[in-house]
């Protein structure tokens, strides 16, 4: 079986302030749980409140931060709002981390 290549970002490189905003948004445990809950597709706020055992007001605050950071996208259908991950932002962050790893020197061997 052939391995599939990971998606490649075609957008502009991530600026340091953008990286900081994305990392800050993901650093909060509840927001990381929200991102993980959305990894398999779009979810309604009503589902997220139940799955994450959060009050809607608390969840709404965290969704707002994730949306402002560009990590998620929202759409309204009737009275419900559905959220999904924004893959381009995740790809930009991944590419930025890959670049950091690629230029990091190998650790020195202290026993030599």
PyMOL commands that set and color helices and strands:
alter all, ss='L'
color gray80, all
select helices_A, chain A and resi 16-27+29-37+45-52+56-69+87-103
alter helices_A, ss='H'
color red, helices_A
select strands_A, chain A and resi 43-44+72-77+80-85
alter strands_A, ss='S'
color yellow, strands_A
deselect
rebuild
show_as cartoon
